[in-house]
């Protein structure tokens, strides 16, 4: 089963995306902060990490770079509120299936 990490401080947004991804067969881990995400990278194996564009106390681009240094095989996607869940789920499926990277 392919695993996905969602980094978002807003619980409801994390949960909604997680449920959509789980419905497509992904195993999902949720991180409420950048520091949690760094720890979670060490504890799991993920095909993609979704990072909310707004995170308190850190820059989403910096976090994406840090995670890529820790695990270069992981695709990181920074998303905003304007990105639909369907689009994000479709992107995860494409990455999992080797269609997109």
ABEGO torsion letter per residue (X at the ends): XBBBBBBBABAAAAAAAAAAAAAAGBBBBBBABAAAAAAAAAABBBABBBBBABBBGBBAAAAAAAAAAABAABBBBBBBAABBAAAAAAAAAAAAAGABX
